[in-house]
């Protein structure tokens, strides 16, 4: 039990929270770190909501938001390359941010198996996305999972992009 009487939150709930942060940042054109700070301050000021924030794994949430921010350009480039016939700005905001979060997790958290991240992202797509979101998310992340293999602490989104370039020779 965390905080005395409250159960330890799950990573699933934390991913949902991070998706809310990324979605809000994307919708407002703001830095996700700033939105996270607003969310944390909001929960801190509201006695009833404080329990909800404590139920989120704060470090995991902060680290996941940081990973999305740190590798944002490369993550978006990877999504662009793998989403044939889709422009990044035309994708649903939910799908785009689930993909960003999952790719950041797959490349920055070697202790979490890629299949777990992939399945969690698909579930988020089913819960929050459109009818075809889960299939779309699965297609992109499955390809990344194939390219990535087993993540290591030094694995980077750039390495996946390089492997993708190697597997798609031009000319």
Protein Blocks (a to p, Z undefined) as FASTA:
>chain_A
ZZhlaccddfklmmmmmmmmmmmmmmnopafklmmmmmmmmmmmmmklmmmmmmpcfklm
mmmmmmmmmmmmmmmmmmmmmmghiafklpcfklmmmmmmmmmmmmmmmmbcfklmmmmm
mmmmmmmmcfklmmmmmmmmmmmmmmnmpadfkbcfklmmmmmmmmmcgZZ
